[in-house]
Structure formats: structure tokens, C-alpha cells
Amino acid sequence: MDDVLIEIGGKNTVPEFSQHLTGASAGEERTFDVSYPEDSATSGWRQDFVYTVKVNGISRKAFRS
């Protein structure tokens, strides 16, 4: 996939993405494994995936008080 927004630590973000992308810099590429449980949405597929992610940019989420 191209141009996917990932929220580090987000409630819908796979924990391995947060773990492996924390501290990444724009332009950096990281490769890591993710194992999905058998009862996940990927059920019926191979449960272990290798992702290669290129960080195109970093932005911060604005919080309102």
C-alpha cells in the first residue's frame, strides 16, 4: 500500500507498528514482522507478515484541552 497514515500508539494501530516505528525519521525504512492471532480479521490467511515501511513524513497530532 502507498501513503498510509499510522498513528503511533493509536487505539486502532497494531502494537508492533508503534513499537517498530517509534523514533523513526522521515526517509527512513524499517522492516519488521507482525504475527496476527488466528481469530483476527486476517483469519484464513497466513498469520505472519513481514512489513517494510518507508517513513515519508512525520506530523504531530494537536491536542485540545
Predicted model as a PDB file, atoms N, CA, C, CB and O in Angstrom, pLDDT in the B-factor column:
MODEL        1                                                                  
ATOM      1  N   MET A   1       0.834  -1.182   0.000  1.00 79.00           N  
ATOM      2  CA  MET A   1       0.000   0.000   0.000  1.00 79.00           C  
ATOM      3  C   MET A   1       0.876   1.241   0.000  1.00 79.00           C  
ATOM      4  CB  MET A   1      -0.948   0.000   1.207  1.00 79.00           C  
ATOM      5  O   MET A   1       2.011   1.217   0.476  1.00 79.00           O  
ATOM      6  N   ASP A   2       0.352   2.289  -0.523  1.00 84.00           N  
ATOM      7  CA  ASP A   2       1.061   3.565  -0.541  1.00 84.00           C  
ATOM      8  C   ASP A   2       0.338   4.574   0.329  1.00 84.00           C  
ATOM      9  CB  ASP A   2       1.197   4.097  -1.978  1.00 84.00           C  
ATOM     10  O   ASP A   2      -0.885   4.530   0.467  1.00 84.00           O  
ATOM     11  N   ASP A   3       1.098   5.478   0.911  1.00 88.00           N  
ATOM     12  CA  ASP A   3       0.554   6.617   1.652  1.00 88.00           C  
ATOM     13  C   ASP A   3      -0.478   6.223   2.700  1.00 88.00           C  
ATOM     14  CB  ASP A   3      -0.063   7.589   0.697  1.00 88.00           C  
ATOM     15  O   ASP A   3      -1.638   6.627   2.621  1.00 88.00           O  
ATOM     16  N   VAL A   4      -0.057   5.445   3.666  1.00 90.00           N  
ATOM     17  CA  VAL A   4      -0.915   5.048   4.778  1.00 90.00           C  
ATOM     18  C   VAL A   4      -0.500   5.849   6.002  1.00 90.00           C  
ATOM     19  CB  VAL A   4      -0.825   3.510   5.053  1.00 90.00           C  
ATOM     20  O   VAL A   4       0.686   5.918   6.325  1.00 90.00           O  
ATOM     21  N   LEU A   5      -1.464   6.452   6.684  1.00 91.00           N  
ATOM     22  CA  LEU A   5      -1.202   7.210   7.897  1.00 91.00           C  
ATOM     23  C   LEU A   5      -1.274   6.260   9.082  1.00 91.00           C  
ATOM     24  CB  LEU A   5      -2.210   8.386   8.058  1.00 91.00           C  
ATOM     25  O   LEU A   5      -2.272   5.566   9.276  1.00 91.00           O  
ATOM     26  N   ILE A   6      -0.211   6.236   9.869  1.00 92.00           N  
ATOM     27  CA  ILE A   6      -0.165   5.373  11.050  1.00 92.00           C  
ATOM     28  C   ILE A   6      -0.029   6.261  12.275  1.00 92.00           C  
ATOM     29  CB  ILE A   6       1.015   4.342  10.966  1.00 92.00           C  
ATOM     30  O   ILE A   6       0.882   7.085  12.356  1.00 92.00           O  
ATOM     31  N   GLU A   7      -0.938   6.093  13.227  1.00 93.00           N  
ATOM     32  CA  GLU A   7      -0.889   6.848  14.476  1.00 93.00           C  
ATOM     33  C   GLU A   7      -0.153   6.005  15.517  1.00 93.00           C  
ATOM     34  CB  GLU A   7      -2.331   7.227  14.971  1.00 93.00           C  
ATOM     35  O   GLU A   7      -0.686   5.011  16.009  1.00 93.00           O  
ATOM     36  N   ILE A   8       1.072   6.407  15.847  1.00 94.00           N  
ATOM     37  CA  ILE A   8       1.865   5.676  16.835  1.00 94.00           C  
ATOM     38  C   ILE A   8       1.131   5.700  18.161  1.00 94.00           C  
ATOM     39  CB  ILE A   8       3.293   6.282  16.980  1.00 94.00           C  
ATOM     40  O   ILE A   8       0.804   6.770  18.676  1.00 94.00           O  
ATOM     41  N   GLY A   9       0.871   4.519  18.720  1.00 93.00           N  
ATOM     42  CA  GLY A   9       0.160   4.413  19.986  1.00 93.00           C  
ATOM     43  C   GLY A   9      -1.340   4.562  19.869  1.00 93.00           C  
ATOM     44  O   GLY A   9      -2.038   4.576  20.883  1.00 93.00           O  
ATOM     45  N   GLY A  10      -1.849   4.673  18.658  1.00 93.00           N  
ATOM     46  CA  GLY A  10      -3.289   4.821  18.452  1.00 93.00           C  
ATOM     47  C   GLY A  10      -4.046   3.562  18.821  1.00 93.00           C  
ATOM     48  O   GLY A  10      -3.507   2.458  18.737  1.00 93.00           O  
ATOM     49  N   LYS A  11      -5.297   3.724  19.230  1.00 92.00           N  
ATOM     50  CA  LYS A  11      -6.081   2.568  19.682  1.00 92.00           C  
ATOM     51  C   LYS A  11      -6.339   1.561  18.558  1.00 92.00           C  
ATOM     52  CB  LYS A  11      -7.410   3.036  20.259  1.00 92.00           C  
ATOM     53  O   LYS A  11      -6.586   0.389  18.841  1.00 92.00           O  
ATOM     54  N   ASN A  12      -6.287   1.978  17.313  1.00 90.00           N  
ATOM     55  CA  ASN A  12      -6.506   1.070  16.184  1.00 90.00           C  
ATOM     56  C   ASN A  12      -5.209   0.669  15.488  1.00 90.00           C  
ATOM     57  CB  ASN A  12      -7.437   1.712  15.182  1.00 90.00           C  
ATOM     58  O   ASN A  12      -5.236   0.014  14.447  1.00 90.00           O  
ATOM     59  N   THR A  13      -4.080   1.062  16.061  1.00 92.00           N  
ATOM     60  CA  THR A  13      -2.778   0.752  15.473  1.00 92.00           C  
ATOM     61  C   THR A  13      -2.254  -0.564  16.052  1.00 92.00           C  
ATOM     62  CB  THR A  13      -1.766   1.907  15.729  1.00 92.00           C  
ATOM     63  O   THR A  13      -2.246  -0.755  17.268  1.00 92.00           O  
ATOM     64  N   VAL A  14      -1.826  -1.452  15.189  1.00 90.00           N  
ATOM     65  CA  VAL A  14      -1.227  -2.719  15.630  1.00 90.00           C  
ATOM     66  C   VAL A  14      -0.014  -2.373  16.491  1.00 90.00           C  
ATOM     67  CB  VAL A  14      -0.819  -3.638  14.398  1.00 90.00           C  
ATOM     68  O   VAL A  14       0.844  -1.606  16.054  1.00 90.00           O  
ATOM     69  N   PRO A  15       0.078  -2.922  17.704  1.00 93.00           N  
ATOM     70  CA  PRO A  15       1.169  -2.563  18.622  1.00 93.00           C  
ATOM     71  C   PRO A  15       2.569  -2.689  18.022  1.00 93.00           C  
ATOM     72  CB  PRO A  15       1.089  -3.421  19.839  1.00 93.00           C  
ATOM     73  O   PRO A  15       3.446  -1.887  18.344  1.00 93.00           O  
ATOM     74  N   GLU A  16       2.792  -3.673  17.161  1.00 94.00           N  
ATOM     75  CA  GLU A  16       4.107  -3.843  16.551  1.00 94.00           C  
ATOM     76  C   GLU A  16       4.482  -2.654  15.672  1.00 94.00           C  
ATOM     77  CB  GLU A  16       4.141  -5.121  15.732  1.00 94.00           C  
ATOM     78  O   GLU A  16       5.662  -2.320  15.560  1.00 94.00           O  
ATOM     79  N   PHE A  17       3.498  -2.011  15.048  1.00 95.00           N  
ATOM     80  CA  PHE A  17       3.789  -0.815  14.249  1.00 95.00           C  
ATOM     81  C   PHE A  17       4.275   0.305  15.162  1.00 95.00           C  
ATOM     82  CB  PHE A  17       2.533  -0.359  13.450  1.00 95.00           C  
ATOM     83  O   PHE A  17       5.260   0.976  14.853  1.00 95.00           O  
ATOM     84  N   SER A  18       3.595   0.507  16.273  1.00 95.00           N  
ATOM     85  CA  SER A  18       4.031   1.541  17.218  1.00 95.00           C  
ATOM     86  C   SER A  18       5.426   1.226  17.743  1.00 95.00           C  
ATOM     87  CB  SER A  18       3.035   1.664  18.392  1.00 95.00           C  
ATOM     88  O   SER A  18       6.283   2.106  17.815  1.00 95.00           O  
ATOM     89  N   GLN A  19       5.645  -0.020  18.107  1.00 96.00           N  
ATOM     90  CA  GLN A  19       6.935  -0.433  18.657  1.00 96.00           C  
ATOM     91  C   GLN A  19       8.068  -0.213  17.663  1.00 96.00           C  
ATOM     92  CB  GLN A  19       6.886  -1.897  19.068  1.00 96.00           C  
ATOM     93  O   GLN A  19       9.110   0.330  18.031  1.00 96.00           O  
ATOM     94  N   HIS A  20       7.888  -0.617  16.435  1.00 97.00           N  
ATOM     95  CA  HIS A  20       8.978  -0.582  15.460  1.00 97.00           C  
ATOM     96  C   HIS A  20       9.136   0.756  14.743  1.00 97.00           C  
ATOM     97  CB  HIS A  20       8.766  -1.650  14.447  1.00 97.00           C  
ATOM     98  O   HIS A  20      10.180   1.016  14.144  1.00 97.00           O  
ATOM     99  N   LEU A  21       8.115   1.602  14.798  1.00 96.00           N  
ATOM    100  CA  LEU A  21       8.221   2.883  14.105  1.00 96.00           C  
ATOM    101  C   LEU A  21       8.502   4.059  15.043  1.00 96.00           C  
ATOM    102  CB  LEU A  21       6.955   3.146  13.340  1.00 96.00           C  
ATOM    103  O   LEU A  21       8.806   5.159  14.581  1.00 96.00           O  
ATOM    104  N   THR A  22       8.402   3.837  16.346  1.00 96.00           N  
ATOM    105  CA  THR A  22       8.732   4.893  17.299  1.00 96.00           C  
ATOM    106  C   THR A  22      10.189   5.293  17.120  1.00 96.00           C  
ATOM    107  CB  THR A  22       8.465   4.433  18.756  1.00 96.00           C  
ATOM    108  O   THR A  22      11.076   4.440  17.104  1.00 96.00           O  
ATOM    109  N   GLY A  23      10.430   6.574  16.989  1.00 95.00           N  
ATOM    110  CA  GLY A  23      11.785   7.090  16.832  1.00 95.00           C  
ATOM    111  C   GLY A  23      12.283   7.120  15.398  1.00 95.00           C  
ATOM    112  O   GLY A  23      13.403   7.562  15.142  1.00 95.00           O  
ATOM    113  N   ALA A  24      11.468   6.656  14.457  1.00 96.00           N  
ATOM    114  CA  ALA A  24      11.877   6.676  13.045  1.00 96.00           C  
ATOM    115  C   ALA A  24      11.925   8.116  12.538  1.00 96.00           C  
ATOM    116  CB  ALA A  24      10.905   5.828  12.173  1.00 96.00           C  
ATOM    117  O   ALA A  24      11.227   8.991  13.049  1.00 96.00           O  
ATOM    118  N   SER A  25      12.748   8.341  11.542  1.00 96.00           N  
ATOM    119  CA  SER A  25      12.889   9.658  10.918  1.00 96.00           C  
ATOM    120  C   SER A  25      12.329   9.622   9.505  1.00 96.00           C  
ATOM    121  CB  SER A  25      14.369  10.105  10.901  1.00 96.00           C  
ATOM    122  O   SER A  25      12.256   8.563   8.882  1.00 96.00           O  
ATOM    123  N   ALA A  26      11.933  10.792   9.004  1.00 96.00           N  
ATOM    124  CA  ALA A  26      11.451  10.890   7.624  1.00 96.00           C  
ATOM    125  C   ALA A  26      12.537  10.391   6.680  1.00 96.00           C  
ATOM    126  CB  ALA A  26      11.046  12.354   7.273  1.00 96.00           C  
ATOM    127  O   ALA A  26      13.705  10.754   6.817  1.00 96.00           O  
ATOM    128  N   GLY A  27      12.147   9.560   5.724  1.00 96.00           N  
ATOM    129  CA  GLY A  27      13.078   8.989   4.763  1.00 96.00           C  
ATOM    130  C   GLY A  27      13.628   7.640   5.191  1.00 96.00           C  
ATOM    131  O   GLY A  27      14.211   6.920   4.380  1.00 96.00           O  
ATOM    132  N   GLU A  28      13.449   7.294   6.447  1.00 97.00           N  
ATOM    133  CA  GLU A  28      13.967   6.023   6.971  1.00 97.00           C  
ATOM    134  C   GLU A  28      13.057   4.870   6.552  1.00 97.00           C  
ATOM    135  CB  GLU A  28      14.091   6.077   8.517  1.00 97.00           C  
ATOM    136  O   GLU A  28      11.845   5.038   6.415  1.00 97.00           O  
ATOM    137  N   GLU A  29      13.659   3.698   6.351  1.00 97.00           N  
ATOM    138  CA  GLU A  29      12.925   2.492   6.006  1.00 97.00           C  
ATOM    139  C   GLU A  29      13.181   1.452   7.082  1.00 97.00           C  
ATOM    140  CB  GLU A  29      13.334   1.960   4.605  1.00 97.00           C  
ATOM    141  O   GLU A  29      14.324   1.235   7.482  1.00 97.00           O  
ATOM    142  N   ARG A  30      12.123   0.810   7.550  1.00 97.00           N  
ATOM    143  CA  ARG A  30      12.244  -0.230   8.574  1.00 97.00           C  
ATOM    144  C   ARG A  30      11.466  -1.461   8.139  1.00 97.00           C  
ATOM    145  CB  ARG A  30      11.736   0.278   9.950  1.00 97.00           C  
ATOM    146  O   ARG A  30      10.395  -1.357   7.541  1.00 97.00           O  
ATOM    147  N   THR A  31      12.021  -2.632   8.450  1.00 98.00           N  
ATOM    148  CA  THR A  31      11.391  -3.907   8.146  1.00 98.00           C  
ATOM    149  C   THR A  31      11.178  -4.651   9.451  1.00 98.00           C  
ATOM    150  CB  THR A  31      12.249  -4.746   7.154  1.00 98.00           C  
ATOM    151  O   THR A  31      12.083  -4.726  10.282  1.00 98.00           O  
ATOM    152  N   PHE A  32       9.970  -5.209   9.635  1.00 97.00           N  
ATOM    153  CA  PHE A  32       9.670  -5.925  10.870  1.00 97.00           C  
ATOM    154  C   PHE A  32       8.555  -6.937  10.622  1.00 97.00           C  
ATOM    155  CB  PHE A  32       9.271  -4.940  11.993  1.00 97.00           C  
ATOM    156  O   PHE A  32       7.810  -6.842   9.647  1.00 97.00           O  
ATOM    157  N   ASP A  33       8.462  -7.904  11.528  1.00 95.00           N  
ATOM    158  CA  ASP A  33       7.455  -8.961  11.456  1.00 95.00           C  
ATOM    159  C   ASP A  33       6.262  -8.611  12.333  1.00 95.00           C  
ATOM    160  CB  ASP A  33       8.053 -10.315  11.882  1.00 95.00           C  
ATOM    161  O   ASP A  33       6.409  -7.976  13.377  1.00 95.00           O  
ATOM    162  N   VAL A  34       5.089  -9.028  11.901  1.00 93.00           N  
ATOM    163  CA  VAL A  34       3.882  -8.928  12.709  1.00 93.00           C  
ATOM    164  C   VAL A  34       3.181 -10.276  12.635  1.00 93.00           C  
ATOM    165  CB  VAL A  34       2.945  -7.760  12.218  1.00 93.00           C  
ATOM    166  O   VAL A  34       2.932 -10.796  11.548  1.00 93.00           O  
ATOM    167  N   SER A  35       2.863 -10.841  13.798  1.00 88.00           N  
ATOM    168  CA  SER A  35       2.115 -12.094  13.871  1.00 88.00           C  
ATOM    169  C   SER A  35       0.710 -11.778  14.350  1.00 88.00           C  
ATOM    170  CB  SER A  35       2.812 -13.127  14.816  1.00 88.00           C  
ATOM    171  O   SER A  35       0.525 -11.226  15.434  1.00 88.00           O  
ATOM    172  N   TYR A  36      -0.265 -12.126  13.550  1.00 83.00           N  
ATOM    173  CA  TYR A  36      -1.656 -11.867  13.892  1.00 83.00           C  
ATOM    174  C   TYR A  36      -2.253 -13.120  14.535  1.00 83.00           C  
ATOM    175  CB  TYR A  36      -2.469 -11.446  12.633  1.00 83.00           C  
ATOM    176  O   TYR A  36      -1.958 -14.236  14.107  1.00 83.00           O  
ATOM    177  N   PRO A  37      -3.094 -12.941  15.566  1.00 76.00           N  
ATOM    178  CA  PRO A  37      -3.746 -14.101  16.183  1.00 76.00           C  
ATOM    179  C   PRO A  37      -4.705 -14.764  15.187  1.00 76.00           C  
ATOM    180  CB  PRO A  37      -4.509 -13.678  17.469  1.00 76.00           C  
ATOM    181  O   PRO A  37      -5.188 -14.128  14.250  1.00 76.00           O  
ATOM    182  N   GLU A  38      -4.963 -16.027  15.408  1.00 73.00           N  
ATOM    183  CA  GLU A  38      -5.820 -16.772  14.486  1.00 73.00           C  
ATOM    184  C   GLU A  38      -7.237 -16.225  14.417  1.00 73.00           C  
ATOM    185  CB  GLU A  38      -5.864 -18.219  14.889  1.00 73.00           C  
ATOM    186  O   GLU A  38      -7.923 -16.436  13.417  1.00 73.00           O  
ATOM    187  N   ASP A  39      -7.691 -15.533  15.445  1.00 70.00           N  
ATOM    188  CA  ASP A  39      -9.058 -15.011  15.455  1.00 70.00           C  
ATOM    189  C   ASP A  39      -9.139 -13.566  14.946  1.00 70.00           C  
ATOM    190  CB  ASP A  39      -9.627 -15.089  16.863  1.00 70.00           C  
ATOM    191  O   ASP A  39     -10.163 -12.905  15.120  1.00 70.00           O  
ATOM    192  N   SER A  40      -8.073 -13.081  14.322  1.00 64.00           N  
ATOM    193  CA  SER A  40      -8.072 -11.707  13.820  1.00 64.00           C  
ATOM    194  C   SER A  40      -8.785 -11.622  12.473  1.00 64.00           C  
ATOM    195  CB  SER A  40      -6.632 -11.182  13.691  1.00 64.00           C  
ATOM    196  O   SER A  40      -9.247 -12.626  11.932  1.00 64.00           O  
ATOM    197  N   ALA A  41      -8.863 -10.415  11.952  1.00 64.00           N  
ATOM    198  CA  ALA A  41      -9.521 -10.179  10.656  1.00 64.00           C  
ATOM    199  C   ALA A  41      -8.810 -10.886   9.517  1.00 64.00           C  
ATOM    200  CB  ALA A  41      -9.588  -8.690  10.363  1.00 64.00           C  
ATOM    201  O   ALA A  41      -9.393 -11.073   8.449  1.00 64.00           O  
ATOM    202  N   THR A  42      -7.555 -11.285   9.726  1.00 55.00           N  
ATOM    203  CA  THR A  42      -6.800 -11.974   8.674  1.00 55.00           C  
ATOM    204  C   THR A  42      -7.018 -13.479   8.725  1.00 55.00           C  
ATOM    205  CB  THR A  42      -5.310 -11.662   8.800  1.00 55.00           C  
ATOM    206  O   THR A  42      -6.338 -14.225   8.021  1.00 55.00           O  
ATOM    207  N   SER A  43      -7.954 -13.934   9.544  1.00 57.00           N  
ATOM    208  CA  SER A  43      -8.203 -15.363   9.692  1.00 57.00           C  
ATOM    209  C   SER A  43      -8.398 -16.010   8.324  1.00 57.00           C  
ATOM    210  CB  SER A  43      -9.435 -15.609  10.584  1.00 57.00           C  
ATOM    211  O   SER A  43      -9.123 -15.493   7.474  1.00 57.00           O  
ATOM    212  N   GLY A  44      -7.751 -17.128   8.131  1.00 64.00           N  
ATOM    213  CA  GLY A  44      -7.802 -17.820   6.850  1.00 64.00           C  
ATOM    214  C   GLY A  44      -6.614 -17.474   5.971  1.00 64.00           C  
ATOM    215  O   GLY A  44      -6.368 -18.149   4.971  1.00 64.00           O  
ATOM    216  N   TRP A  45      -5.878 -16.438   6.328  1.00 63.00           N  
ATOM    217  CA  TRP A  45      -4.657 -16.051   5.634  1.00 63.00           C  
ATOM    218  C   TRP A  45      -3.469 -16.529   6.440  1.00 63.00           C  
ATOM    219  CB  TRP A  45      -4.594 -14.520   5.412  1.00 63.00           C  
ATOM    220  O   TRP A  45      -3.607 -16.984   7.575  1.00 63.00           O  
ATOM    221  N   ARG A  46      -2.339 -16.421   5.852  1.00 61.00           N  
ATOM    222  CA  ARG A  46      -1.090 -16.649   6.583  1.00 61.00           C  
ATOM    223  C   ARG A  46      -1.064 -15.655   7.736  1.00 61.00           C  
ATOM    224  CB  ARG A  46       0.181 -16.488   5.647  1.00 61.00           C  
ATOM    225  O   ARG A  46      -1.389 -14.483   7.545  1.00 61.00           O  
ATOM    226  N   GLN A  47      -0.689 -16.094   8.910  1.00 81.00           N  
ATOM    227  CA  GLN A  47      -0.796 -15.255  10.097  1.00 81.00           C  
ATOM    228  C   GLN A  47       0.450 -14.422  10.391  1.00 81.00           C  
ATOM    229  CB  GLN A  47      -1.099 -16.108  11.274  1.00 81.00           C  
ATOM    230  O   GLN A  47       0.387 -13.516  11.222  1.00 81.00           O  
ATOM    231  N   ASP A  48       1.567 -14.695   9.745  1.00 87.00           N  
ATOM    232  CA  ASP A  48       2.799 -13.938   9.961  1.00 87.00           C  
ATOM    233  C   ASP A  48       3.105 -13.111   8.718  1.00 87.00           C  
ATOM    234  CB  ASP A  48       3.986 -14.886  10.297  1.00 87.00           C  
ATOM    235  O   ASP A  48       3.156 -13.643   7.609  1.00 87.00           O  
ATOM    236  N   PHE A  49       3.307 -11.813   8.903  1.00 89.00           N  
ATOM    237  CA  PHE A  49       3.589 -10.912   7.797  1.00 89.00           C  
ATOM    238  C   PHE A  49       4.893 -10.171   8.060  1.00 89.00           C  
ATOM    239  CB  PHE A  49       2.429  -9.918   7.589  1.00 89.00           C  
ATOM    240  O   PHE A  49       5.230  -9.875   9.207  1.00 89.00           O  
ATOM    241  N   VAL A  50       5.612  -9.878   7.005  1.00 93.00           N  
ATOM    242  CA  VAL A  50       6.813  -9.036   7.087  1.00 93.00           C  
ATOM    243  C   VAL A  50       6.456  -7.729   6.387  1.00 93.00           C  
ATOM    244  CB  VAL A  50       8.094  -9.737   6.422  1.00 93.00           C  
ATOM    245  O   VAL A  50       6.077  -7.719   5.216  1.00 93.00           O  
ATOM    246  N   TYR A  51       6.581  -6.634   7.118  1.00 94.00           N  
ATOM    247  CA  TYR A  51       6.282  -5.313   6.575  1.00 94.00           C  
ATOM    248  C   TYR A  51       7.577  -4.557   6.358  1.00 94.00           C  
ATOM    249  CB  TYR A  51       5.340  -4.523   7.513  1.00 94.00           C  
ATOM    250  O   TYR A  51       8.477  -4.602   7.197  1.00 94.00           O  
ATOM    251  N   THR A  52       7.674  -3.870   5.247  1.00 96.00           N  
ATOM    252  CA  THR A  52       8.742  -2.902   5.001  1.00 96.00           C  
ATOM    253  C   THR A  52       8.055  -1.560   4.854  1.00 96.00           C  
ATOM    254  CB  THR A  52       9.612  -3.268   3.719  1.00 96.00           C  
ATOM    255  O   THR A  52       7.225  -1.363   3.966  1.00 96.00           O  
ATOM    256  N   VAL A  53       8.413  -0.637   5.738  1.00 95.00           N  
ATOM    257  CA  VAL A  53       7.749   0.660   5.809  1.00 95.00           C  
ATOM    258  C   VAL A  53       8.768   1.755   5.551  1.00 95.00           C  
ATOM    259  CB  VAL A  53       7.061   0.863   7.182  1.00 95.00           C  
ATOM    260  O   VAL A  53       9.827   1.786   6.178  1.00 95.00           O  
ATOM    261  N   LYS A  54       8.449   2.647   4.635  1.00 96.00           N  
ATOM    262  CA  LYS A  54       9.266   3.839   4.417  1.00 96.00           C  
ATOM    263  C   LYS A  54       8.508   5.019   4.992  1.00 96.00           C  
ATOM    264  CB  LYS A  54       9.592   4.055   2.895  1.00 96.00           C  
ATOM    265  O   LYS A  54       7.364   5.275   4.617  1.00 96.00           O  
ATOM    266  N   VAL A  55       9.147   5.733   5.899  1.00 96.00           N  
ATOM    267  CA  VAL A  55       8.529   6.886   6.550  1.00 96.00           C  
ATOM    268  C   VAL A  55       8.663   8.085   5.608  1.00 96.00           C  
ATOM    269  CB  VAL A  55       9.193   7.180   7.951  1.00 96.00           C  
ATOM    270  O   VAL A  55       9.766   8.583   5.382  1.00 96.00           O  
ATOM    271  N   ASN A  56       7.539   8.540   5.064  1.00 95.00           N  
ATOM    272  CA  ASN A  56       7.544   9.676   4.144  1.00 95.00           C  
ATOM    273  C   ASN A  56       7.574  11.003   4.876  1.00 95.00           C  
ATOM    274  CB  ASN A  56       6.334   9.621   3.242  1.00 95.00           C  
ATOM    275  O   ASN A  56       8.125  11.983   4.374  1.00 95.00           O  
ATOM    276  N   GLY A  57       6.990  11.039   6.045  1.00 94.00           N  
ATOM    277  CA  GLY A  57       6.941  12.271   6.816  1.00 94.00           C  
ATOM    278  C   GLY A  57       6.405  11.994   8.200  1.00 94.00           C  
ATOM    279  O   GLY A  57       5.857  10.924   8.465  1.00 94.00           O  
ATOM    280  N   ILE A  58       6.567  12.958   9.075  1.00 93.00           N  
ATOM    281  CA  ILE A  58       6.121  12.830  10.457  1.00 93.00           C  
ATOM    282  C   ILE A  58       5.343  14.086  10.814  1.00 93.00           C  
ATOM    283  CB  ILE A  58       7.326  12.611  11.434  1.00 93.00           C  
ATOM    284  O   ILE A  58       5.773  15.202  10.520  1.00 93.00           O  
ATOM    285  N   SER A  59       4.208  13.896  11.445  1.00 91.00           N  
ATOM    286  CA  SER A  59       3.453  15.049  11.932  1.00 91.00           C  
ATOM    287  C   SER A  59       2.992  14.743  13.359  1.00 91.00           C  
ATOM    288  CB  SER A  59       2.228  15.374  10.992  1.00 91.00           C  
ATOM    289  O   SER A  59       2.921  13.587  13.777  1.00 91.00           O  
ATOM    290  N   ARG A  60       2.689  15.790  14.074  1.00 87.00           N  
ATOM    291  CA  ARG A  60       2.216  15.638  15.446  1.00 87.00           C  
ATOM    292  C   ARG A  60       0.734  15.946  15.501  1.00 87.00           C  
ATOM    293  CB  ARG A  60       2.999  16.554  16.412  1.00 87.00           C  
ATOM    294  O   ARG A  60       0.237  16.839  14.815  1.00 87.00           O  
ATOM    295  N   LYS A  61       0.056  15.203  16.313  1.00 82.00           N  
ATOM    296  CA  LYS A  61      -1.370  15.396  16.489  1.00 82.00           C  
ATOM    297  C   LYS A  61      -1.580  16.537  17.489  1.00 82.00           C  
ATOM    298  CB  LYS A  61      -2.061  14.079  16.972  1.00 82.00           C  
ATOM    299  O   LYS A  61      -0.969  16.558  18.557  1.00 82.00           O  
ATOM    300  N   ALA A  62      -2.433  17.462  17.135  1.00 82.00           N  
ATOM    301  CA  ALA A  62      -2.733  18.574  18.028  1.00 82.00           C  
ATOM    302  C   ALA A  62      -3.786  18.140  19.046  1.00 82.00           C  
ATOM    303  CB  ALA A  62      -3.220  19.811  17.228  1.00 82.00           C  
ATOM    304  O   ALA A  62      -4.797  17.536  18.688  1.00 82.00           O  
ATOM    305  N   PHE A  63      -3.542  18.448  20.289  1.00 78.00           N  
ATOM    306  CA  PHE A  63      -4.491  18.126  21.357  1.00 78.00           C  
ATOM    307  C   PHE A  63      -5.169  19.398  21.836  1.00 78.00           C  
ATOM    308  CB  PHE A  63      -3.783  17.412  22.535  1.00 78.00           C  
ATOM    309  O   PHE A  63      -4.537  20.443  21.982  1.00 78.00           O  
ATOM    310  N   ARG A  64      -6.444  19.289  22.072  1.00 79.00           N  
ATOM    311  CA  ARG A  64      -7.196  20.428  22.618  1.00 79.00           C  
ATOM    312  C   ARG A  64      -7.524  20.137  24.068  1.00 79.00           C  
ATOM    313  CB  ARG A  64      -8.502  20.702  21.798  1.00 79.00           C  
ATOM    314  O   ARG A  64      -7.855  19.008  24.431  1.00 79.00           O  
ATOM    315  N   SER A  65      -7.428  21.151  24.877  1.00 72.00           N  
ATOM    316  CA  SER A  65      -7.751  20.961  26.301  1.00 72.00           C  
ATOM    317  C   SER A  65      -9.107  21.501  26.646  1.00 72.00           C  
ATOM    318  CB  SER A  65      -6.715  21.622  27.174  1.00 72.00           C  
ATOM    319  O   SER A  65      -9.529  21.420  27.800  1.00 72.00           O  
TER     320      SER A  65                                                      
ENDMDL                                                                          
END                                                                             
